[in-house]
Amino acid sequence: MADYVIAPPVIVSVPVAGGGAFPVRRVFCVGHNYAEHAREMGSDPNREPLPTASRLFSS
C-alpha cells in the first residue's frame, strides 16, 4: 500500500442486479419540486408521468 500524505477517498458503490457493484461519485436527488424542475428543463410534468421508483444517475 502506498504511503499517502492525505488518505484517498473511499469508493462508494451500489449493488447491481445480477451481481457486482457500480461505483457512485455523485448523487442527484429529485425532491418535492420535481414538476418545477421538469418545466425548467422543457418538459411537461402533466403530460409525462412522474418517476415512481428511485433512479440512480452517476457522472
Contacts in CASP RR format, 6 or more apart in sequence:
PFRMAT RR
TARGET T0000
AUTHOR 0000-0000-0000
METHOD contacts of the structure
MODEL  1
MADYVIAPPVIVSVPVAGGGAFPVRRVFCVGHNYAEHAREMGSDPNREPL
PTASRLFSS
11 23 0 8 1.000
12 23 0 8 1.000
12 24 0 8 1.000
12 25 0 8 1.000
13 21 0 8 1.000
13 22 0 8 1.000
13 23 0 8 1.000
13 24 0 8 1.000
14 21 0 8 1.000
14 22 0 8 1.000
14 24 0 8 1.000
14 56 0 8 1.000
15 21 0 8 1.000
15 22 0 8 1.000
16 22 0 8 1.000
22 56 0 8 1.000
22 58 0 8 1.000
23 58 0 8 1.000
24 56 0 8 1.000
24 58 0 8 1.000
25 58 0 8 1.000
25 59 0 8 1.000
26 58 0 8 1.000
26 59 0 8 1.000
28 57 0 8 1.000
30 37 0 8 1.000
30 51 0 8 1.000
30 55 0 8 1.000
34 45 0 8 1.000
34 50 0 8 1.000
34 51 0 8 1.000
35 45 0 8 1.000
35 50 0 8 1.000
38 44 0 8 1.000
38 45 0 8 1.000
38 48 0 8 1.000
39 45 0 8 1.000
END
